[in-house]
Amino acid sequence: MDSMVLVFISCLALGAFIGFMAGLLGIGGGVIAVPALLILLPSIGFSSEILPHVAIATSLAAIILTSLSSAQAHHRRGNIPWPIFKTMLPGLILGSICSGFIAKMISAEQLQQIFAFFIILMAIQMVFPFRVAAENKPLPSTLFLFLTSVIIAIIAALMGIGGGILLIPFLSWCGLQMRNAIGFSSASGLFISLFGSLGYVVAGWQVSGLPSGTLGYVYLPALLGIVITSVLMAPLGVRAATHWPTPILKRIFALLLIVTGIKLALT
């Protein structure tokens, strides 16, 4: 079987798992997609020098549709605080676009180690969530919100995630209610993934050594496979969450993330 076809079929299975786990545990797909793509993509001919960049860029592009669906649902429920969102949106877009060019300046080994460290932190956050009680207090200055949004977007897009793990605690600290912080995160994830993917496409446009099927750093067959099944399986994961022991499963999954992160850091 052609290696590209094999990777596409594998990504169909990967997308199904990502979608189900996202619905079940409320986790972003990047923490699953990136390590899996790091294993799958070398069989097609991706060299180690560009492998982490392609895995992260493809993961980020796969978040676009799921983020759109989530943002629409939160908008219908009135959970997105549009005034503060409009204030932070320029910073989110700027940081997302810059991430691809920043990633290009980082070696593959360093980028993989940074990602490994980050998913270990995410796993710890899953088990011991950091929450800040919302209070009625004035929002920080526009400049502070702009700079913070740039930094959060850069980190999120560099790691191939939507940014909720960073945005929700920050917005809670700013005084937003949790439902508004989550709604804001869903909308920002759409823009971070969209413009972050664009940044990776442009940054990887002239990079040599990329196999066929790539658009910049984004590998299209893997992207298509993940998106097709993740969108279909997410609602099933949501239904399962009402019957399955999700707190226990979340701890088990966090342990697997820690093991994966350590393995990536030592590779």
N, C-alpha and C positions, 0 to 999 in steps of 0.2 A: 504493500500500500504506500502511495506517495506520502512523504513526511508531512507536507502541508495539509493534506486531507486528514491525516492522523491527528495532527495538532488541532484542526478545526473540530473534529469529533470529540477530542479530549476536552476542548473548551466548551462544547455543548454540555458535557457532564459537569464541568467546573462551574459554568453559569447556573446550572440547576442547583448545585450545592450552595453557591453564593446567594442566589435569590431566596432559597429556603431558609438559610441561616440568618439572612437580613430580616426576613419576616419573623422568624422565631425569636431571635435574640436582640434584634435592633442594632446590629453591627454593620459597619460599612464594608463594602465588598473588597476594598483595596487590601485589607490585611490578609485576605484569603487569596485574591487574584495574583498579587505580586509574587509571593513565594512560589505559587504553582507555576506561574509563567517563567520564573527563573529556572525551573526544572524542565519545562516543556520546550522552550524556545531554542536551546542549543542544538536540538535534533534537526532543526531547519537550516542551521548554518550561522546563527547569530554568534558573533565573537564575544568573548568575555569583556572586551573593552566597551561594548555598547549594550550588553545584555540588560543590566539594571535600568538603563535609561528607557529601553523599549518596554520592559515589563511595567514600569511605573507609568509611562505615557499611555500604554494600552489600557491599564487599569483605570486611569483617570478618565479616559474617553468612554469607558464602559459605564461610568457613573452618571453620565448625562441624562439618559432616559429615566433611570430610577429616581434621580433627583427631581426631574420635571414632574413625574407622577406624584412624588411626595410633596413638592411645593404646591401643586394644584390642590391637593387634599387639605393642606394646612390653610391655604388661602380661602377655600370654601368655608372653613370653620372659623375664620377671622383670627387666626393665630399669628399672622405675620405682622409685626409692627413696622409698617411701611415708612413712616417718617425717619426712624433711625436707620432703617435699611437703605434708604436713598442717600443718607449721609455717608454710610460706610461703603456703598457700592463702588465708587471710583477707586478706592483703595483695594478692594477685593479684586477688581478687574486688573489693576496695575500689577499687584503682587502675583496674580495667577499667570499673566503673560510673561512676567520676568522669570518665573520659576524654570521654564524650559531652557532659557539661556544660562541661568545659574547652574542648572544640572549639567549642561554641556561643559562647564568649566571645572566640574568635579570629576575626579577619576572614578571608574566603575567600582573599584574596590572600596573607595571612601563612601560612595553613594550607597552601596550595599550595606556597609557597616552602620551608616547613619540610619538607614531603614530598619535594620535589625534592632538597634537601640530603641528606635521609636515604637516598634510593635511590642517590645517588652514593656515599655511605659504604658502603652494602650492596654495591655493585658492586666497590668497592675490596676489601672483605672477601672477596668471592668469589674474586678473583684472588690476594690476599695474605691468606689466612685467619689470624686471630689465634688462636693456641692456647696454652693454659697447661698445662704438664705436671701431671697429677694427682699429689698427694702425700698421704701419710698424715698428716694434721694435723687438729686439732679444728675443728669447724664454728664459724663466727662466732656471736655471741650471738643469741638469739631476736629481740630488738629490732632488731638490724642486719639480720637476714634479712627481718623484716617490712617495714622501711622500704625496703629494696632491692627487694623484690617489688612494693611499691606503685609505686615509680618506674618499674620495668621495665614493669609492666602499663599504666601511663598512657601511656608512650611507644609501646608496641606497639599499643595500641588506638587511640591518636591517629593512628597511621600506617596502620591497617588491616591489621596483620600479626599473626602468632601469637606473636612474641617470641623465637623460637629464636636469632636472631642476637645477641641480648643475653644471654639466659639461659645458653646453652651456655658461652661464655667465663667468665661469672661462676661458674657451678657447677664448672667445671674449676679455677678459682682457689680455690674452697672445698675442693677435694680430691677431688671425685667423679671416678670413671672416666668416660671419654668415653661409653661405652654408657649409663651411668646418667644422664649429663647430657642426652643426646639423648632418652632415655626420659622424663625429667622434663619436658623441653621439649615433647614431644608431648602430655603430659597437661595441662600448663599452657596450651598453645595452645587446648585445648578450652574451658577456663574463661575465658580472656581473650577469646576470640571470642564465647562465649555471653553473658557478663555485659557485655562491651564493647558488643555489639549491643543488649542491653537498655538500656544507658545512652544510646545514640544514639536508640533508639526513644522513650524518655521525654523526652529533651532536645529532640527535634524534633516532639513531639506537637502543640504549639500554634503551631508556626512557620507563618506565612502564606506563600503563594506556592508551596507544594508541589503538583505536579500529582497527578492521581489515580493510584492504584497504589502510593502510598507508605505505609509504616508508620513514623511518625516520620521519621527521615532515611533509612530503608532503602527502596530502590526494589524492590518485589517481583518484577515481570516480569524485570528484569535478574538478580536473585538466583536465580530459578528456572532461567533459561536457563543460567547459569554452573554451578550445582550439578548439573543433569542430566547434562551431558556431561563435566565435570571428574572426577566419580566413575568414569565409564566408561573414561576415557582414561588415568587414572593408572597402572593396571597395565600398559598397553601401553608407557608411558614407562619403567617399571621394566625391562621385558624388553629394550627398545631400548638401555638403559644398558650391557648386557653386550656389545653389539656395536658401538656407535657410539663415536667418539672424544670422550667426554664432557669431558675437560680442555680440549680445544680449543674445543668448543662453549660451555663455561662462560665462557671468556675472551671469545668473540665476543658472548655474551649480556651479559656485564658491560659491554662497550664500548657496546652498544645502550642499556643502562640509564644509563650516564654521559651519552650524547647526549640521551636522554629527560629526564634530570634537569636538564641545562643548559637545554633547551628550555622545560621547565615553569617554571624559575626566571626565565627572561627573558620569559615570556608576560605 
